[in-house]
Amino acid sequence: MEFTGLQNSIIRLRPLEPVDLQLLYIWENDTDTWKFGDTVSPYSKITLESFIETSNFDVTINKQLRLIIEEISSEKAVGVIDLYDVNFIHGRAGVGILIDKNFRKRGYAFEALQLISGYAFGILNLTQLYCYIREDNEESIQLFNKAGFQKSGLLVDWVKESGVSKNTIILQKLIIS
């Protein structure tokens, strides 16, 4: 996949800035979204401030990269996208994405996945991206499928919500060399 930059006519992906602290604080502490990840406790502003300060280190050192998804026309932050567990030996990274509730269903997530894929494959020379999505999260599954990810596995009873076990699927986007 050819790298065409970290922006298109709709969005740009940019590094975290101190001005993003309040938004990160809101997004990371939204208990409605915790069920889609492994978060079980809130983050303090001090913790997030420290994360912002150190997040701009090289992805080859941190093995992760968090970028703000910014709408070009308004310059508003509409979400975040992450590469995590970046493994250069095996050429892979996990992908996570969150779009602010006020900006969903506008195509920002798809555009961000396209841009981060181009970066991962074209600049970082990775050969695969993966994500874990709860089997009942149909909107996210459709999004990742549309962005070129395919189901590659099923983790049975992987997560619990209110004492009920739920399956999680693994999706991958591969660049075959």
N, C-alpha and C positions, 0 to 999 in steps of 0.2 A: 504494500500500500504506500503510495507516494505521500510524503509530508507536504501539506500545503499551508502550514502555519497554524497558529493557535487562535485564529479568528476567521470568521466568514462575514457575510453581509448582515447576519442576525445577532451573533454572539461573539464574545472573545473569552478565552480562558486566561486568567491572569493570576499571578501569585497573591497570596494573602497579604493584606496590609493592616496596620493598626486600626484603621477606620472600620474594618470588618469585625472587630471584637464583639460589638453588641449583637450583630446578626448571628455570628457563630454561637454566642451564648444562648440566644433564642432557639436556634436550630438544634444544637446539641442537647438542650435540656427539654425538648418537646417529647414528652413521654409517649405520645401517640406514635412516634416513629421508632421508638426503642425496640418494638417487637420485630422490626425488620433487620436488626443488627444484634449485637451482643451487649449493648449498653444497659446497665442496671442501676446506675447511680448518676446524679448530676455532676456537671463540670463547673468549677468555680471560674470566675473571670481571671483570676491570677493564673490558673492552670492554662486557660485558653490563650492568655496574653503571652505566656512563655512558649506555647506551641507556635503561635504566630511568629515570634522572634526567631525560632529555630527552624521553622518550616521551609525557609528559603535556602537552606543548605542544599547542596547537590544531591539529586535523587540517587546517585551512585553511592553516596555515603549513608543517607537516611533510609534508603530502600522504600521510600514512600514519597508521594507528591500529592499535595492538596491544592486545587486551583479553584478560584471563584469563577462562576459562570456569570458573565456580565452582559446584559442586553446592550447592544451597540447604540441604538437610537436614544436611549435614556441614560445610559451609563449606570443603571441600577443593577445591583447584585441580585440575581434571581435564584442562585443555588450554588452548590459545590460539587466537584467531582474529584475522586481520589484514585490514584494508583497506589496499591499497598502490597506488602510482601513481594516487592520487586526482586526477582531472582535472575541475575544476569547469566549465571551458569546455565540454567535451564531455559532461559529466554521467556519468562512468564511473569505476569503480574495480575493481581486481583483488581477489580474495578468496583467502585461504589459511587452512587450518585444520590443527591437530594435536591429537589426543586422546592422552593418556598411555596406554601399552600396558595398564595396569591398569584402565582405565576405558572401553575400547572396547566397542562393541556394546550400549550402554545407551541410545542415542538422544540423547546429548549433542551430537553433531556436528549432527544435524538441527535440534535446538532452537536451537543457536547460529547456524546459518545463517538460520533464521527471524527471530531477533532482530536480527542484523546487517543483514538485508535490510530490515526495518522501519525501522531507524535510517538506513540509506543512502538509502532512498527517501523516508521521511517527514520526516527532520530535515535531512539533507545535500542533499536535493532532487536526488539523482542519478537517472538514468533507466535505467542498466544496470550490472550487475555481471558480471564474467567470471572465468574461471579456466582454467588449463592443467592437463590431467591426462594422464598417460601412458595410451596406448590399452589397455595390459594391466592397468591398475589398475581392475578392474571394480567393486570395492567403493566406491571414491570416485566413479566415474561414476554408479553407482546412487544414492548419497547425494545428489549434486548434482541428478540428475534428479528425485528425490523432492522436493527443495527448490525445484523450479520452474525449474531451469537446463536449457537445451536445447543440443544440439550445433549449433555454427555453423561449424565449420571443422576441417580436418585439417592438421597440420604433419608432413610426411613426413620420416622419419629425423632428427627434431628433437633427440633426446637419445641419448647413448651410455652403455651400461652394460656393463662388461667387454669393451669393443671392439665390442659389437653395437649397431647403430642401432635405435632404436625410435620409433614414431610418437607424437605427442601430439595430443590433441583440444582444441579450444577450446569451452567451454560458456559460454552467456550467459543471464542472467535480465534481461528487459527489462520496463520499465513503459512502455506505449504511452500517449502523451498525446493 
